Amino acid sequence: MLQLSSTPSPSFVDVEAPSASSLLGGKRHASENGRIYNEIFDAVMDRRLLPGTKLTEAKLCEIFSCSRTVIRTVLAELAHDKIVSLETNRGAFVWQPDPKETREVFELRRDMECLIIDKLLRFPDLEQKLQGLYDMVQREQASYNAGQRISWIRLSNAFHVEMARLLGNDVLTELMHMLCARTSLIIAYHDKPGEQACSFCEHEQILDLLCQRDRDGALHAMQHHLLACEQRMNEEQASTKPDPWQAFGAPR
């Protein structure tokens, strides 16, 4: 889930990729607050808004044509979900991880995803249940090959949330959704421009091992996948940062 090192040949095929906010129905309500929450949440998850970006109330009011009261309520909700940090006398910023949080989030991700694998292996019709995830991996690869970076990021995250959803446990799905969101922010914060990763290859390997009922192999592949992701992070950040307010006009 790292930045592409080069831009492949243009593609006119639009790869279907679910936005991060669409993965949890509870946040997809039609209220003004919900709409703005989702817009900011998706901009952060798509890495159109990077960790550390200041979210100025006046600018947000202008972008979303709403009152400061609405923006303050939304920012408080995002802060509750650890997507935004509210700092006294300084304002709101896209959440930035510290080393302790980074270790704890990845440790919990590894534990939770191995639990999900064990639970999935209890299904007698597991191969049939995984067909939708195989389709998602194909779309992930197609978006990577087409240079559709935002779609690629979205599908890479959605893969793990949808694995949890197969279990039919809404609480577990919600927990995985927020863990994936925190992980995406951590990776965005540490990303070294120019690196690339073929997460779809690792995702497909995990699915193949699950279909083969190879528990040890699937657990090892998942642990390796997440550890490799953690190890690819680099403290060096881009020397130049884009105008954060362009995030809401960026193509999806």
Secondary structure, DSSP 8 states (H G I E B T S, - for coil): ----SS-------------GGGG-GGG--SSHHHHHHHHHHHHHHTTSS-TT-EE-HHHHHHHHT--HHHHHHHHHHHHHTTSEEEETTTEEEE----HHHHHHHHHHHHHHHHHHHHHHTT-TTHHHHTHHHHHHHHHHHHHHHTT-HHHHHHHHHHHHHHHHHTTT-HHHHHHHHHHHHHHHHHHHHH--TT----HHHHHHHHHHHHHTT-HHHHHHHHHHHHHHHHHH--S---SS---GGGGGGS--
